[in-house]
Amino acid sequence: MLTVAEVMTRHLLLLPRETPLREAIALLASQHVSGAPVVDGKRRMVGVVTSSDILQAEAEGADLDATTVKDIMTSPALTTGPHTDLREAALAMEYAEVHRLFVEEEGRLIGVVSLTDLNRALAGGRI
């Protein structure tokens, strides 16, 4: 049984709640990710913002400098634990129609498992 902890990404881009959308776009692009956790002042995850959220906000006419990630984030973000079976995590993503699950341990954000992580594991013969 392969677990989430064995394939998850541990280094995360964290977006403070007050990050303007224009800055979030630049950060997501520079890190080559399509979504990131939104955190409060104590670095606790309060939601997630994705490129889809940003595109929706732009389509609705949001001011990219005045609108912050907290204004458009999805909350709560979907989470899983590090010891979750990878197949179970994959099913959870499929049923929820999301591309990532954030990994928490004892209420602390420790990583993210994404469809990209699943594809790497599959391509590497680990699944």
C-alpha positions as a Python dict, from the first residue, in 0.01 Angstrom:
ca = {
    (1, 'M'): (0, 0, 0),
    (2, 'L'): (145, 332, -112),
    (3, 'T'): (53, 624, 114),
    (4, 'V'): (2, 993, 49),
    (5, 'A'): (320, 1074, 246),
    (6, 'E'): (529, 872, 1),
    (7, 'V'): (435, 1083, -302),
    (8, 'M'): (320, 1421, -168),
    (9, 'T'): (494, 1750, -231),
    (10, 'R'): (631, 1894, 92),
    (11, 'H'): (745, 2239, -20),
    (12, 'L'): (437, 2455, -64),
    (13, 'L'): (366, 2801, -189),
    (14, 'L'): (162, 2964, 89),
    (15, 'L'): (-55, 3264, 9),
    (16, 'P'): (-138, 3500, 296),
    (17, 'R'): (-510, 3595, 302),
    (18, 'E'): (-438, 3954, 199),
    (19, 'T'): (-242, 3863, -117),
    (20, 'P'): (-381, 4063, -411),
    (21, 'L'): (-491, 3853, -708),
    (22, 'R'): (-232, 4009, -937),
    (23, 'E'): (45, 3894, -698),
    (24, 'A'): (-114, 3549, -659),
    (25, 'I'): (-118, 3506, -1037),
    (26, 'A'): (253, 3588, -1057),
    (27, 'L'): (338, 3356, -768),
    (28, 'L'): (140, 3062, -906),
    (29, 'A'): (299, 3109, -1248),
    (30, 'S'): (653, 3138, -1110),
    (31, 'Q'): (609, 2816, -908),
    (32, 'H'): (435, 2633, -1196),
    (33, 'V'): (137, 2536, -978),
    (34, 'S'): (-233, 2581, -1038),
    (35, 'G'): (-339, 2624, -677),
    (36, 'A'): (-207, 2709, -333),
    (37, 'P'): (-325, 2710, 26),
    (38, 'V'): (-438, 3041, 174),
    (39, 'V'): (-306, 3092, 527),
    (40, 'D'): (-379, 3324, 818),
    (41, 'G'): (-123, 3518, 1022),
    (42, 'K'): (-32, 3203, 1216),
    (43, 'R'): (25, 3006, 893),
    (44, 'R'): (-291, 2799, 946),
    (45, 'M'): (-469, 2699, 628),
    (46, 'V'): (-799, 2882, 587),
    (47, 'G'): (-874, 2791, 226),
    (48, 'V'): (-735, 2732, -120),
    (49, 'V'): (-715, 2948, -429),
    (50, 'T'): (-675, 2797, -773),
    (51, 'S'): (-621, 2927, -1123),
    (52, 'S'): (-986, 2838, -1189),
    (53, 'D'): (-1093, 3064, -900),
    (54, 'I'): (-882, 3346, -1042),
    (55, 'L'): (-1018, 3300, -1395),
    (56, 'Q'): (-1373, 3307, -1258),
    (57, 'A'): (-1300, 3628, -1065),
    (58, 'E'): (-1146, 3788, -1376),
    (59, 'A'): (-1448, 3687, -1584),
    (60, 'E'): (-1670, 3855, -1325),
    (61, 'G'): (-1468, 4176, -1352),
    (62, 'A'): (-1264, 4158, -1030),
    (63, 'D'): (-1001, 4428, -982),
    (64, 'L'): (-675, 4228, -970),
    (65, 'D'): (-511, 4479, -738),
    (66, 'A'): (-802, 4538, -497),
    (67, 'T'): (-932, 4180, -474),
    (68, 'T'): (-745, 3945, -241),
    (69, 'V'): (-722, 3568, -236),
    (70, 'K'): (-946, 3556, 73),
    (71, 'D'): (-1221, 3718, -135),
    (72, 'I'): (-1229, 3431, -386),
    (73, 'M'): (-1081, 3130, -203),
    (74, 'T'): (-1262, 2804, -147),
    (75, 'S'): (-1300, 2726, 219),
    (76, 'P'): (-1252, 2485, 371),
    (77, 'A'): (-996, 2319, 149),
    (78, 'L'): (-1016, 1942, 112),
    (79, 'T'): (-758, 1763, 324),
    (80, 'T'): (-626, 1417, 393),
    (81, 'G'): (-373, 1261, 627),
    (82, 'P'): (-21, 1146, 541),
    (83, 'H'): (-103, 780, 611),
    (84, 'T'): (-403, 770, 377),
    (85, 'D'): (-380, 504, 107),
    (86, 'L'): (-295, 674, -222),
    (87, 'R'): (-583, 502, -402),
    (88, 'E'): (-825, 636, -141),
    (89, 'A'): (-686, 986, -194),
    (90, 'A'): (-720, 948, -570),
    (91, 'L'): (-1084, 847, -531),
    (92, 'A'): (-1148, 1144, -301),
    (93, 'M'): (-1007, 1379, -567),
    (94, 'E'): (-1216, 1212, -836),
    (95, 'Y'): (-1541, 1231, -638),
    (96, 'A'): (-1480, 1592, -533),
    (97, 'E'): (-1362, 1688, -883),
    (98, 'V'): (-1046, 1856, -750),
    (99, 'H'): (-683, 1837, -857),
    (100, 'R'): (-526, 1831, -511),
    (101, 'L'): (-575, 1740, -147),
    (102, 'F'): (-381, 1921, 122),
    (103, 'V'): (-210, 1697, 372),
    (104, 'E'): (-247, 1778, 740),
    (105, 'E'): (-107, 1605, 1045),
    (106, 'E'): (-231, 1703, 1390),
    (107, 'G'): (-393, 2012, 1238),
    (108, 'R'): (-69, 2127, 1074),
    (109, 'L'): (-28, 2161, 697),
    (110, 'I'): (261, 1937, 587),
    (111, 'G'): (214, 1895, 212),
    (112, 'V'): (-11, 1848, -85),
    (113, 'V'): (-90, 1548, -301),
    (114, 'S'): (-196, 1637, -653),
    (115, 'L'): (-291, 1464, -974),
    (116, 'T'): (65, 1535, -1088),
    (117, 'D'): (200, 1341, -788),
    (118, 'L'): (-33, 1052, -873),
    (119, 'N'): (80, 1056, -1236),
    (120, 'R'): (448, 1051, -1133),
    (121, 'A'): (385, 752, -907),
    (122, 'L'): (198, 573, -1185),
    (123, 'A'): (463, 652, -1448),
    (124, 'G'): (737, 536, -1210),
    (125, 'G'): (564, 200, -1160),
    (126, 'R'): (493, 266, -793),
    (127, 'I'): (119, 216, -831),
}
